[in-house]
Amino acid sequence: MAEEKDEKKELLEQIEHLLEAQDVSRLGQLLSDQRSSDIAEVVELLDNEQRRTLFDVLGKPTSAEVLEKVDEATRAQLFDLLRDDEIKSLVSELDYDDAADLLAELPDDISEKVLNSLAPADSTEIKNLMRYSEDSAGGIMDPVVISVPEDATVAEAVSKIRAAEIDEDFFSVYVVDKTRRFVGDVRIRFLLTRPENTKIGNLIDPDTIYVTTDTDQEEVRNIFSKNDLIVMPVLDRNHRLVGRITADRIIEVAEEEAAEDLYVMAGTDPDELDNVSVLHAARIRMTWLLPCLIGTGMTALVMMFFKGKEPLVYVAAAAFVPMIAAISGNAGLQTSAIVVSGLATGHLAALKLSQVFTREVRIALLVALSCGVLGGLACGILLNSKSPAENIIPSRLVFAFSTAMFSAIMVATTLGLFLPFLFRRIGIDPAISSGPLVTTANDSISVAIYMTLTLLLAA
């Protein structure tokens, strides 16, 4: 890994040196020996003038791959940098699914102009893909498939494969009936090991796993993972074959889903990467932070509500508010993280609320009891070290603190358990339940519980 980083750093330095020296010939030679993924990483670190020179040197196929592999913010800048005819030329070099993804990022007028400039057959395929949600099986599928009728022979299937003009690897041939309704698939190895006159219908795997165009990409990823698939057919609502999804595309989906969940859990949004503007990113983050600011204001309001109570109890209780808020909030976060992870991976155990509830509540009881006892001991030691002559108040406060710690953790854990299921039921990303909004709510609720119990039991 360290060697790879050193190589990439060296490549960046070489490219920057050649760009500065305006040695286009040597730059072209250097780039011709590099992977498009490595060039894409370099492009993300260059300024627009350097990018312009780089794209002038690169061949069209490599330029298209680089445009597809750079991050969205860089791609948005490249769209402004490249001429319309260049964008059209690069899009025509891409596979249909990649071309559809790129055009979806362009303004509608430019996207339409590019589509109209493509060959009618290519334009139709891309438009069909763009009809589907980008997070669905239809949005990530490759529409290029090889299919044969069920009454075909092995020899006819092999001839069709040989005649097909495809750049992608194929692992199976799909079998359809006369109306193009999906029947099953036949693995390539059967075509190589069976007599040429064998009917394809006799080799079909009728239990082929498939998805429909509206299946969410996260569910598609889970199906691939559970069944160790390399490729999977995609069908429309009428059970007709319309495309396929390969494992390399699922790797990209897994990275996208993981990144989205991390952004949501951190209290931001992947949309902030669509643009390099710091104002754009700050605006998106503030949409999440403002509700948190209101939430923490509610916590302060709770504290102010109890301010008129017995001064000694109030001051002593206030000192332990950060401990209550932090411990209960983190306990709730641990539970929600486990539940969200299970829901994201599609594990059956995580999808069954009663089973998750039985396990997590028992864990929460043990955690709450442990934190209540240990927190109470810490509270007692700290209070008695400061006011040994007033043990009557500290002892009552210790009991209140332990009870409040236990109660706050149980409430926070309950929220962390139920909110992901609730959000999932109403169509909201469950990862939000691990974000700052819910964490802030946990803090406010736990502080309210703590202060109420403390002033009821210790005042």
N, C-alpha and C positions, 0 to 999 in steps of 0.2 A: 504493500500500500504506500509506504514511504517512497519507494523507488518510482512508483507511478506518479506521485505528486511532484517529485523532482523532475521527471520527464516532461510533465505538463508545464511546469514553471519554466523549464528550459525552452520548450516550444514557444511559449508566449514571448520570452525574451528574444528569441531568434526572429519571430514574426515582427515584433516591434522594431528591431534593429533594421530589418530589410525594408519595412515601411518607411522608416525615417530616412534610409539611404535611397529610397525610391527605386530599389533594385527589383523591378517587376519580374524579370526573368528567373532569378534565383528564388523569389517568393513563390512563383508558380511551381517550380521544381520541388520546393519544400512541401507545399500543400498537397501536391499530387501523391505524396507518400503517407499522408495522414488520414486517420479515420474521420468521418464527418462529425462524429460525436465529440472528438477532441477539438476540431475546428470550431464547433458550435460554442464550446466552453470559452474559447479564446475570443470569439466574436462578442460575447457578452461583456468582455472587459475592455473592448476597444471603443474609441469615440466614433462618431458617425463618418467623419472623413476617412478614417482608417477602414471602417467597414465597407465604405463605397469602393475603395481600392481593392479590398479583398474579394468582393463579389465580382469585380471586373476581371479578376485573375482566375477565379474558380470556374470550372466547367458547369454547364447547366444542371446535370444530374446531381453533382456534389452540392451546388448552391441550393437546390431544392431540398436536399436532405438536411442541410444546415439550417435553412429557414424553418423546417419542421421541428428540429430538435432544440432550438434556442428557447429560453423561457418567454412567457407571454409578453412581459414588459419590453424585452429586447425586440421581439417580433413586431410589436406595435410600432417601434421606432423604425424598423426595417421597412415596414409597409409605407411609412412616410418618405423613406429614403429611396425606395425603388420606384421606377416608372410603372405605369399601368401595364405596358406591353411586357415588361420584365416579370411582373407578378403573374400575368397570364402564362408566360412561357414556363415559369417555375412550377406553377400549379399543374400544368399539363404533364410534368415529369413525375408527379406523385401518384401513389395509389389512390383509388377513389375515396377510401375512408379518411386518409390523411388530408386529401384535398378538401373534403367536406369540412373537416375540423378547422382548417386554415381559413376557408372562405367565411365560416360562421363568425370569425373574429373581425372581419372587415365590415365597414359600413355597408348598408344594404345596396346603395347605388353602385358602389365599386364592385361589390360581390356580384351583382346582377350583370354588370358590364363584362366582368371576367368570364362568367358562365356563358354569356351570349357569344363570346369570342372563341369558345372551345368547340370541338367537333360535336355535332348533335348527340351522338351516342354517349360520349363522355359527359356532356352537360346533363343529359337525362339521368344517368347513373348517380351523379353527384347531387343533383336536386332531390332525387328519391331519398338519399341518405340524410340530407339536410332537413327532411320532413320530420325525422325522428328526434326525440329528446337526446341531447348529447350525453346524458347519463344512463341511457337505455341500451339494451342489446342491439337495437336497430341503429343507434348512433355510433356504436363502436365496431360494428361488423364490417367484414369485407364482402362486397356483393359478388365477387368473382368466385364461382364454384364450378366444379365439374360434376355433371349429373348424367345419368344414363337411364333409359327405361328398364323396367324390371324384366322384360322379355329379351333383353340384349344378351349377347354371349361375352365371355371373358375377352375374346379376340377383339370384338367391337369396342369394348370398354378401353382396352389398351390402345387401340387406334385413336380413340377420341382423346386420350391423354396426350399421345404423341402429336396430334394435330393442334392441340390447344396452345395459344400464345400466352404463356403465363410466366411470371418471374418468381412467384412464390412457391414454397414447398407444399406438396399435397400429401396427406397421410391416409386419405380414404376417398372413395368415390361415392357420391350420394345417388340413391336410387329413387326415382319418382314414377308416378303412374301417368296416364295420358293427360291428366289435367294439371300436372306438375305438383300434385300433392305428394308430400314426403312419405316414403315407405320405410326407409332405413338406410344403412350405409354398408359398404364393403371395404374392408381394409386392403391396402395395396398389396400386402404379402399374399393374400388369396389370389390376386390376379397374376402373381408371379409363380404360384405353386400349383394351380389347378389347370386342367386341360383347357385348351382354347375354346372348345365347343360347349363348355359348361355354362349353363344359364345363370345369369347374375342373380335371378330370383332365388336360386338355391343357396346363395352365399350371403344373403342379407342377414344382418344382425337386427332383429325386430325390436330389441330393447335399447336402441340407440338413444342416448340422452340428448335432449334438445331444449332450446329456449325459444320464446316468442319475442317479437320485436319490441314489445313494451316491458320486458323484464328488466328490472333495475340492474345496473352494472355491478353493484355490490353483491347482489344475489348471484349473478353470473360468476363472479370471482369465487364465491363460496362453493358453487357447484363444481367448478374446475378443481378447487383445492381438495374437496372431499372425494372426488372420483378420479384424481390423478389424470386428468384429460390433457390432450395435446391440442385438440381441435373439437369444436362443437357446432352443429348446424343451427341456423336461425330460421324460424318459420313465421309466417304471417298469421293473422287470425283465421284464415281459411285453411291452415295447415299446409300451405304451399312453401316450398323452399325458396328463400330470398337471399341467403348469405351464410357466412360462417365466421366464427371467432376463433382465433388462434391463441396459444399460450403466451406468445410474446406480447400480444395486445393486453392480455390479462395482467401481465407484470406491470405495464403502464397504469392500468386501472387501479391495481393495488397501491401503487405509489401515490396516485391522485387521491384515493380515498383516505389513505393514512395521513397525507398532508392536510387534507380538508378537516379531518377530525382533530388534528393537532392545532390548527388555526382556530377552530371553534372552541376547543377546550382552553386555549390561551386567551380567548376573548377578542378575536379579530376575525377576518374573513379572507379567503383566498383571492377575492376580487382586488385586494390591495396590490397584488402582484401584476395586475393587468396594465399598470401604468407606473412609470419611474418617478412620477411626481411625489415629493414628500408631503405636499398638501393633500393629495388624494389619499395617501396611506394614513395620514393623521386624521382626516375626516372619518374614514372607516373605523379606525380604532376608537375615536371619540363617541361614535354611535353606540359602542359597547360600554365605554367607561362612564358615560353620563348616567345611565341607570344605576351603575355601581355607586356613583357619587351620591345619588339620591338615597340608595339603600344604606350607605354608611351614615348619611344624615339622619335616617330613621333610627339607627343605633344610638346616635348622639341624643336624639329626642327621648328615647327610652331612658337613657342615663339622666337627662335633665328632669324627667318626670319624677324620679325618685330622689332628687337632690335635697328636697326639704325634709327628708327623714332624718333619723338620728345621725349626727355628723360623723361620730366615730365609726359606726357600722358602715355608713356610706363610703367613707374614705377607704376603709379596709377592704370593702367589697369591690370598689372601683379598681383597686390595685391588681385584682385577679381577673378582670374582664378580658385582657388579651389572651390569657391562658385558656379560658373557657372558649372564646371565639376560635382560637387557633386549633385546639384539640378537637372540638366538636365539628368544625368545618372540615378538617382534614379527614376525620373519621367518615363523614358523609361523602367526601370526595373519593376515598378508597372504595367504598361500596359502589358508588355510581360508576367508577372507572372499570370495576370488575363486570358490572352488568352491561355497560356500554360495549366493552370488548366482546362479551359473549354474544350480544345482539348483532354486532358488526360482522362477526365470523359465522353467524348463523348456527351456532351450536344449539342442538335441541334442548339441552339442559338449561341453557340461558333463556330460551324462549318460553319456558314453562314457569309462570310467575310463582305458583305454589311451591315448587321445588326450590327455586331461588330464595323465596321468602323464608322457608324452613331453615336453610343453611345460613343465610346472612343474619337472621335475627339471633340465632345462637351465637354467632361470632360477635355480633354487636353487644349482646349481654355480657360476654366475657370481657370485651374491650372496655365497655362502660363501667363495669365493676372494678376492673384493674385501674383505670384512669381515675375513677371516683376515690378509691382508697389511696392511691399514690398521690393524687392531687390534694386530698384532704390532709395527708401527712405533711406534704410540703407547705400547705397553707398554715397548719398548726405550728410547725417549726418557725416559720417566718413571723407569724403574728406574736407568738409567745416570746420570741427573741427581742421583740420591740416593746411589749407591754406585759411583763410577767405579773404585775400587780392587778391586772384586769382580766384574769383568765376566764371569768364568766362569759364575757362577750366573745373572745376568741373561740372558746369551745363551741358555742352556739353557731358562730360563723363558720367554723370548720365543718360542722354537721351540714349546715346549709350549702356550703360550697361542694361537698361530696355529693349531696343529693342533686344539686343543680348540674354538676358535671355529668352524673349518670343520666339525668333526664335529657340534657342538651344533646349528648351523644346519641341517645336512642332516637330522639326526634330527627337529628341530622341524618342518621343512618336510614331511617324510614323514608325521608325525602330522597336520599341517594338511591334507594331501592325502587321506589314507586315512580319517580319522575321519568326515568328513561322509558319505562313501559308506557306511561301516559303520553309522552312526546311521540313515541313510535306509533301509538294508536291514532293520534290526531294528525300524523303526517309531518311531524317536526323531527329534525335530526336529533337522535338521542344524545349525541355528543355534547349538545348544549347543556345537558344536565350536569356536566362536569366543568362548565365554564364559570367565569367570574360572576355572572348574574345570579346563578343558583348558590354559589359560594357566599356571595354577599347576603342573600336571603337567609342562608344557614346561620351566618354570623349574627344577623339582627335577631332572629328567633331565639338563638341560644343565649344571647345577652339578655333578652327580655325574660326568658325562663329563669336565668341565674339571678338577675336582680330581684325579680318577684319573689322567688323562693327565699333568697337571702334576707330580704327585708321582712318577709312574713315570719321566718323562723328565728332570725337573729335580732330583730329590732325590739 
